[in-house]
Amino acid sequence: MTTMELASLMEGCVAIARAAGTRIMRIYADGFSVQDKKDHSPLTEADMAAHAVIDDGLEEIAPEYPVLSEESAAIAFEDRARWETYWLVDPLDGTREFVNNTPEFSVNIALIHQHEAILGVVYSPAYDLAYYAARGLGAFKQHVSEAPRQIHVAAKHRSPMIVASSRSHKSDAVQQFLAKVGEHELLIMGSALKSCLIAEGHADIYPRLGPTSEWDTAAAQCVVEEAGGMLTDLQLQPLRYNTKASLLNPHFLVYGDKNVDWKKYL
């Protein structure tokens, strides 16, 4: 895939994410019902409506690539294992935030090639704010009314560190991590937007020491990496996608400063 092709797909994905976000915000304003999925996480009409918008949009710009979405039907690993390139989508990341009327949810669209995220869009419908990146093209942040600007991680961490933390998922393991970090400042955020805080240099480290799925991280991983940072497992190896039957991620860290042995805080 050429740089020009990637750039065109990136532009198309930003537009698709915004269209999905418009649909989400309409439902957010009008009210909605909530169901429980098999894992007891919430599901709303907004999840399914955004999924439909994204599915149709991706079919239009790149029909040759299959789509794996949180809200799509289960696809057997023996089938998807043959995919070299595919879309990995979370139509509404941060459904708990959405349900609780907290505006920290996002639309996540990633393009995976040979198990790596090579394009990523993380769009915040409530703030009309897009973070996006593609392999070799850099990472960008754009409010709808402004020109995009390139973003970069904080290549050297602050002292005290600024730690991005989840609003909905606070585990004992994270508390132990923070104790080892010592003096720090917490920056609370929901959804994949936490990783984007690392990408734009507003936070130094985001430890996620609890369960997530591959569609939760792929788009943000591309943004973070193109901004100069890392999204890794606890052995500091970059996350890879569609390598096994389970779509669950290992616990992971997101950071900008590559000169720190982050494992010492685990």
C-alpha positions in Angstrom: 0.0 0.0 0.0 1.5 3.4 -1.0 1.7 6.4 1.2 -0.8 8.2 -1.1 -3.3 5.3 -0.7 -2.9 5.4 3.1 -3.4 9.1 3.2 -6.6 8.8 1.1 -7.9 6.1 3.4 -7.0 8.1 6.5 -9.0 11.1 5.2 -11.9 8.8 4.4 -11.9 7.2 7.8 -11.9 10.6 9.6 -15.0 11.5 7.6 -16.7 8.1 8.4 -15.9 8.5 12.1 -17.4 11.9 12.1 -20.6 10.6 10.4 -20.8 7.9 13.0 -20.3 10.5 15.7 -23.1 12.6 14.4 -25.4 9.6 14.7 -24.2 8.8 18.2 -24.7 12.4 19.4 -28.3 12.4 18.0 -29.1 9.3 20.1 -27.2 10.8 23.1 -29.4 13.9 23.0 -32.7 12.0 22.4 -32.3 9.3 25.0 -31.7 5.6 24.7 -32.3 2.2 26.2 -29.5 -0.1 27.5 -29.0 -3.8 27.2 -26.4 -6.1 28.7 -24.1 -8.1 26.4 -22.9 -11.6 27.3 -19.9 -10.1 29.2 -22.4 -7.8 31.1 -21.0 -4.7 29.4 -23.7 -2.2 28.2 -25.0 -2.0 24.6 -27.1 0.8 23.3 -28.8 1.8 20.1 -25.8 4.2 19.5 -23.4 1.2 19.3 -25.4 -0.4 16.6 -26.2 2.8 14.7 -22.5 3.8 14.6 -21.6 0.2 13.5 -23.9 0.5 10.6 -22.6 3.9 9.5 -19.0 2.7 9.7 -19.7 -0.6 8.0 -21.3 1.2 5.1 -18.6 3.8 4.9 -15.7 1.3 4.9 -17.5 -0.7 2.2 -17.6 2.4 0.1 -13.9 3.4 0.4 -12.2 0.0 0.6 -14.6 -2.9 -0.2 -11.6 -5.3 -0.6 -10.9 -5.3 3.2 -13.1 -7.2 5.6 -14.4 -5.5 8.8 -14.0 -6.9 12.3 -16.2 -4.8 14.7 -17.2 -5.2 18.3 -20.8 -5.1 17.2 -20.4 -7.5 14.2 -21.2 -11.2 14.2 -18.5 -13.5 15.6 -16.0 -14.5 12.9 -14.1 -17.8 13.4 -10.4 -17.5 13.8 -9.9 -20.1 11.1 -11.5 -17.6 8.7 -10.0 -14.3 9.9 -6.5 -15.9 10.3 -6.3 -15.7 6.5 -6.8 -12.0 6.5 -3.6 -10.0 5.7 -5.4 -6.6 5.8 -8.6 -5.8 7.5 -10.5 -3.1 9.4 -10.7 -3.3 13.2 -13.5 -1.1 14.6 -15.1 -0.1 17.9 -18.1 1.9 16.9 -18.6 3.3 20.5 -15.6 2.9 22.8 -16.6 3.9 26.3 -20.2 2.8 26.3 -20.2 3.1 30.1 -19.3 6.8 29.9 -22.0 7.3 27.2 -24.6 5.6 29.5 -23.5 7.7 32.4 -23.7 11.0 30.4 -20.0 11.5 30.6 -18.8 12.8 27.2 -15.5 10.8 27.2 -16.4 8.1 24.6 -14.9 7.6 21.1 -15.3 6.1 17.7 -12.2 3.9 16.9 -11.3 2.8 13.4 -8.0 1.0 12.6 -6.6 -0.7 9.5 -4.5 -3.8 10.4 -1.9 -5.1 8.0 0.1 -8.2 8.8 -0.9 -8.0 12.5 0.1 -4.3 12.9 -2.1 -1.2 13.1 -1.0 1.0 10.1 -3.9 3.5 10.2 -5.9 4.7 13.2 -8.7 7.2 13.9 -9.9 8.0 17.4 -12.8 10.4 17.2 -14.6 12.1 20.1 -18.1 12.9 19.1 -18.9 15.0 22.1 -15.9 17.3 21.6 -15.9 17.0 17.8 -12.2 16.1 18.0 -10.3 13.7 15.9 -6.9 12.1 16.5 -5.6 10.2 13.5 -2.5 8.7 12.0 -1.1 6.4 9.4 2.2 4.6 9.0 4.9 7.0 8.0 2.6 10.0 7.8 2.7 11.2 11.4 -0.1 11.7 14.0 -2.6 14.6 14.0 -5.2 16.2 16.2 -8.0 18.2 14.7 -11.0 20.1 16.0 -13.7 20.3 13.3 -13.4 24.1 13.0 -9.6 24.2 12.9 -6.7 23.0 10.7 -5.1 19.7 11.8 -1.9 19.9 13.8 0.8 17.3 14.2 1.2 15.9 17.7 4.1 14.3 19.5 4.5 12.5 22.8 6.5 13.9 25.7 9.8 12.1 24.9 11.1 12.7 28.5 8.7 12.1 31.3 7.9 14.9 33.8 8.7 14.8 37.5 6.2 14.2 39.1 4.8 12.0 36.3 1.4 12.7 34.8 -0.5 9.4 34.7 -3.6 8.9 32.5 -6.2 6.8 34.3 -9.6 5.3 33.6 -12.8 6.7 34.9 -14.5 3.4 34.8 -11.8 0.8 35.5 -9.7 1.2 38.7 -8.0 -2.0 39.7 -5.8 -2.9 42.7 -3.0 -3.6 40.2 -3.1 0.0 39.0 -3.1 1.3 42.5 0.1 -0.8 43.2 1.6 0.6 40.0 0.9 4.2 41.1 2.4 3.5 44.6 5.6 2.4 42.9 5.6 5.5 40.7 5.4 7.6 43.8 4.4 11.3 43.6 2.3 11.8 40.5 -0.6 13.7 39.0 -3.7 11.8 37.7 -5.4 12.8 34.5 -8.8 11.0 34.3 -10.3 10.2 31.0 -12.5 7.5 29.4 -12.2 5.3 26.3 -9.2 5.3 23.9 -8.9 9.1 24.5 -6.5 8.2 27.4 -4.0 6.9 24.9 -4.4 10.0 22.9 -3.4 12.0 26.0 0.0 10.2 25.7 0.1 10.8 22.0 -0.3 14.6 22.3 2.2 14.8 25.2 -0.3 15.7 27.9 0.4 12.6 30.0 3.5 10.4 30.5 2.2 6.9 31.1 -1.1 5.1 30.9 -1.1 1.6 32.6 -4.1 -0.6 31.6 -3.9 -3.6 33.9 -7.3 -5.0 33.2 -9.2 -6.7 30.4 -9.6 -5.0 27.0 -10.2 -6.2 23.4 -8.2 -5.7 20.3 -10.7 -3.1 18.9 -10.1 -1.0 22.0 -6.5 -0.4 21.3 -5.6 -0.7 17.6 -6.5 2.8 16.4 -4.9 4.5 19.4 -1.8 2.4 19.0 -1.2 3.7 15.5 -1.7 7.3 16.7 0.6 6.8 19.7 3.3 5.2 17.6 3.2 7.8 14.9 3.5 10.5 17.6 6.7 8.8 18.8 5.4 6.7 21.6 4.7 3.1 22.4 1.7 0.9 23.3 3.1 -2.4 24.6 2.4 -5.5 26.6 4.0 -5.8 30.0 7.2 -7.1 28.4 7.4 -3.8 26.5 6.6 -5.5 23.2 4.1 -3.7 20.8 0.7 -5.2 20.7 -0.1 -7.3 17.6 -3.5 -8.2 16.2 -5.4 -11.2 15.0 -2.7 -13.7 16.1 -5.0 -16.0 18.1 -8.5 -17.1 18.6 -9.2 -14.8 21.5 -9.6 -11.1 20.8 -8.6 -10.1 24.3 -5.5 -8.0 24.7 -2.8 -8.6 27.3 -2.5 -5.9 30.0 -0.6 -3.0 28.4 1.2 0.2 28.9 1.2 3.4 26.8 4.1 5.8 27.2 6.2 8.4 25.4 9.5 8.1 27.2 11.3 5.1 25.7 14.3 5.4 27.9 12.4 4.3 31.1 12.2 0.6 32.1 8.5 0.8 32.8 8.5 -2.8 34.0 10.0 -1.7 37.3 6.7 -0.1 38.3 4.7 -3.4 37.8 
